[in-house]
Amino acid sequence: MTKKRLFALVMTLVMVALSFTACGGTNKADNKANKENATATENAAASSDATIKAEGTQETEGGYISIATGGTGGTYYPLGGALSTILNGANLGYTATAQATGASVENLELINKGDAEIALVQNDVSYYAVNGKEHFEGNKLENIRGLCTLYPEIVQIIASNDSGIESVADMKGKKVAVGDPGSGVEVNAKQILELYGLTYDDLGKCDHLSFSESADQIKSGQIDAAFVVAAIPSSAVTELATTYDVHLVPIAADKADELIKKYPYYVHMDVNPKEYRNQKDNVSVVAVQSMLVVSSEMADADAYNICKLLFDNLDVMKESHARGGDISLDTALDGMSIDLHPGAQKFFDEVKK
């Protein structure tokens, strides 16, 4: 364990001790602000009494493991908390905590600097990091390695029913929101428009909006369609579809194959008609994948153990968030956009025999 990691662990224990002192007697202070900055570890431990399965793991020195997740209201945070519960419960000497962060881009920087040991990220963003593209142009992160992919985050193109948009090609001359400037959503939007021979110049109007802003402008008729990247069902899309007539714009299977050939981090999926109101048939879409990444400097035994413990204890992940139920060995390498860590490769070589 490095001095930096030891110091971080000591400070964590000090803060826990102080929190117990502050809660003494009958004084019930408002802890909301503290909870916003707390790790997910305590919450996950409290919500899961499962016995952790740790058979077949490799000998390790253990140590402190910081898991970089995302915002406290997102999906990465509870899943990171569940993973910390699994690692702590394996009795292999790991002390794991899940930390709230700004998600993928920040998480990759944390791994690169040695300030986190595991991170949840989108597979397209990890591809950009390793190859020095988009957000990481001129700042290639060559020490990032993959452990596995987790669940799909679908590129959803939401159009109002009166927009006349039934295909991406129909966006020509239309008013379209493409996500925040420089965001992963915007990159996905550019790549999909390019697939259909379109650029921003072909759109009637191109707005850089968050999805909440996009939803409001779809309702008011200021835009015709918007790109959003999220797991299905997305609460934001569900809310919009409940109050306004919208539909998912499909990406044809042959076009999806063409996109995947050029950008291997995408996967092709069909969205079930029951997911959103007024959707009658399966809709062909593409998705990026959430994934776990680590540093190339992580010991092979630790990378192996993380994979082994994760897939032997998927019930704990499922308890933490609905998306945890989507994690499966069958799809654990789908959309893997960067080199696997050798320890993870060893694990998958064994289970795929």
Residue pairs with C-beta under 8 A, 6 or more apart in sequence:
1 9
1 61
1 63
1 64
2 114
4 114
4 115
5 63
5 64
5 66
6 64
8 64
8 66
9 64
9 95
12 39
12 97
19 34
22 29
23 29
35 72
36 72
36 100
37 100
39 81
39 84
39 97
39 98
39 99
39 100
40 69
40 72
40 77
40 78
40 80
40 81
40 82
40 84
40 98
40 100
41 81
41 84
41 85
41 88
41 96
41 97
41 98
43 78
43 81
44 78
44 81
44 82
44 84
44 85
44 98
44 316
44 320
45 85
45 88
47 319
47 320
48 82
48 85
48 316
48 319
48 320
50 89
50 313
50 315
50 316
50 319
51 89
52 85
52 86
52 89
52 90
52 91
52 309
52 313
52 316
53 309
53 312
53 313
54 89
54 90
54 91
54 92
54 309
54 312
55 312
56 308
56 312
57 90
57 92
57 304
57 305
57 308
57 309
58 301
58 304
58 305
59 301
60 92
60 93
60 94
60 299
60 301
60 302
60 305
61 93
61 299
62 92
62 93
62 94
62 95
63 93
63 94
63 95
63 302
64 94
64 95
64 96
64 117
65 84
65 87
65 94
65 95
65 96
65 97
65 117
65 118
66 96
66 97
66 99
66 110
66 115
66 116
66 117
66 118
67 80
67 83
67 84
67 96
67 97
67 98
67 99
67 116
67 117
67 118
67 119
67 120
68 80
68 99
68 101
68 106
68 107
68 110
68 111
68 116
68 118
68 119
68 120
69 76
69 77
69 79
69 80
69 81
69 98
69 99
69 100
69 101
69 103
69 107
69 119
69 120
70 76
70 77
70 100
70 101
70 102
70 103
70 104
70 107
70 120
71 77
71 100
71 101
71 102
71 103
72 100
74 103
75 231
75 290
75 321
75 323
76 103
76 120
76 290
77 98
77 100
78 320
78 321
78 324
79 120
79 150
79 317
79 320
79 321
79 323
79 324
80 98
80 99
80 118
80 120
81 98
81 320
82 316
82 317
82 319
82 320
82 321
82 324
83 96
83 98
83 118
83 306
83 310
83 317
84 96
84 97
84 98
85 316
86 309
86 310
86 313
86 316
86 317
87 94
87 96
87 306
87 309
88 94
88 95
88 96
90 305
90 309
92 305
99 116
101 107
101 110
103 120
103 121
104 120
104 121
104 122
104 125
104 126
104 184
105 125
105 135
107 116
107 119
107 120
107 121
107 293
108 119
108 121
108 125
108 126
108 129
108 136
108 141
108 144
108 293
109 141
110 116
110 119
111 117
111 118
111 119
111 141
111 143
111 144
111 293
111 294
111 295
112 129
112 141
112 143
112 144
112 295
114 295
114 297
117 294
117 295
117 298
118 147
118 292
118 293
118 294
118 306
119 292
119 293
119 294
120 150
120 290
120 291
120 292
121 290
121 291
121 293
122 153
122 184
122 229
122 288
122 289
122 290
122 291
123 149
123 265
123 288
123 289
123 290
123 291
123 335
123 336
123 337
123 338
124 184
124 187
124 188
124 263
124 265
124 266
124 288
124 337
125 134
125 135
125 184
126 144
126 146
126 265
126 291
126 293
126 337
126 338
127 133
127 263
127 264
127 265
127 337
127 338
128 134
128 135
128 136
128 187
129 135
129 136
129 140
129 141
129 144
130 140
130 141
130 142
130 144
130 337
130 338
130 339
131 140
132 138
132 139
132 140
134 187
135 182
142 296
143 295
143 296
143 297
144 293
144 294
144 295
144 296
144 338
145 293
145 294
145 295
145 296
145 298
145 303
145 338
145 339
145 340
145 341
145 344
146 291
146 292
146 293
146 336
146 337
146 338
146 339
146 340
146 341
146 344
147 291
147 292
147 293
147 294
147 303
147 306
147 307
147 310
147 340
147 341
147 344
148 291
148 292
148 307
148 310
148 311
148 332
148 333
148 336
148 344
148 348
149 289
149 290
149 291
149 331
149 332
149 333
149 334
149 335
149 336
150 289
150 290
150 291
150 292
150 323
150 326
150 327
151 231
151 289
151 290
151 323
151 326
151 327
152 231
152 232
152 267
152 269
152 287
152 288
152 289
152 290
152 326
152 335
153 229
153 230
153 231
153 287
153 288
153 289
153 290
154 229
154 230
154 231
154 232
154 269
154 271
154 285
154 286
154 287
155 188
155 192
155 227
155 228
155 229
155 251
155 285
155 286
155 287
155 288
156 227
156 228
156 229
156 230
156 232
156 234
156 237
156 248
156 285
157 168
157 192
157 225
157 226
157 227
157 248
157 249
157 251
158 214
158 218
158 225
158 226
158 227
158 228
158 237
158 240
158 246
158 247
158 248
158 249
159 165
159 224
159 225
159 246
159 247
159 249
160 218
160 221
160 224
160 225
160 244
160 245
160 246
161 245
161 246
161 247
161 278
162 245
163 174
163 224
163 225
164 170
164 174
164 224
165 171
165 174
165 224
165 225
165 249
166 249
167 196
167 249
167 250
167 252
168 192
168 193
168 195
168 196
168 198
168 249
168 251
168 255
169 196
169 197
169 198
170 249
171 193
171 196
171 198
171 202
171 203
171 224
171 225
172 198
172 202
172 203
173 202
173 203
173 204
174 203
174 204
174 205
174 224
174 225
175 203
175 204
175 205
175 207
175 222
175 223
175 224
175 225
176 189
176 203
176 205
176 206
176 207
176 223
176 224
176 225
176 226
176 227
177 207
177 208
177 209
177 211
177 213
177 214
177 217
177 223
177 225
177 226
177 227
178 185
178 186
178 189
178 190
178 200
178 206
178 207
178 208
178 226
178 227
179 185
179 186
179 188
179 189
179 208
179 209
179 210
179 211
179 227
179 228
179 229
180 186
180 208
180 209
180 210
181 208
184 229
184 288
185 227
185 228
185 229
186 208
186 227
188 227
188 229
188 288
189 227
190 200
191 259
191 262
191 263
192 227
192 251
192 259
192 286
193 199
193 200
193 202
193 203
195 251
195 255
195 258
195 259
196 255
200 206
205 223
207 214
207 217
207 223
209 217
209 223
209 226
211 226
211 228
211 230
211 236
211 237
212 236
214 223
214 226
214 228
215 226
215 236
215 239
215 240
217 223
217 226
218 224
218 225
218 226
218 240
218 244
218 246
219 240
219 243
219 244
225 249
228 234
228 236
228 237
229 288
230 236
230 237
231 323
231 326
232 271
232 275
233 275
233 276
237 246
237 276
238 276
238 277
240 246
241 276
241 277
241 278
242 277
245 278
247 276
247 278
247 279
248 271
248 276
248 279
248 283
248 285
250 283
250 284
250 285
251 259
251 284
251 285
251 286
252 284
253 268
253 284
256 266
256 268
256 284
256 285
256 286
257 268
259 266
259 286
260 266
260 267
260 268
260 286
264 335
264 337
265 288
265 289
265 335
265 337
266 286
266 287
266 288
266 335
267 286
267 287
267 288
267 289
267 334
267 335
268 284
268 285
268 286
268 287
269 284
269 285
269 286
269 287
270 282
270 283
270 284
270 285
271 279
271 282
271 283
271 285
272 282
273 279
273 280
273 281
273 282
273 283
287 335
288 335
289 334
289 335
289 336
289 337
290 323
291 335
291 336
291 337
292 306
292 310
293 338
294 303
294 306
294 341
296 341
298 341
298 343
299 343
300 341
300 342
300 343
300 346
301 343
302 343
303 341
303 342
303 343
303 344
303 347
304 343
304 344
304 346
304 347
305 343
306 343
306 344
307 343
307 344
307 347
307 348
308 347
310 317
310 327
311 327
311 329
311 332
311 351
314 324
314 327
314 328
316 324
317 324
317 325
317 327
318 324
318 325
318 327
329 351
332 348
333 340
333 348
340 348
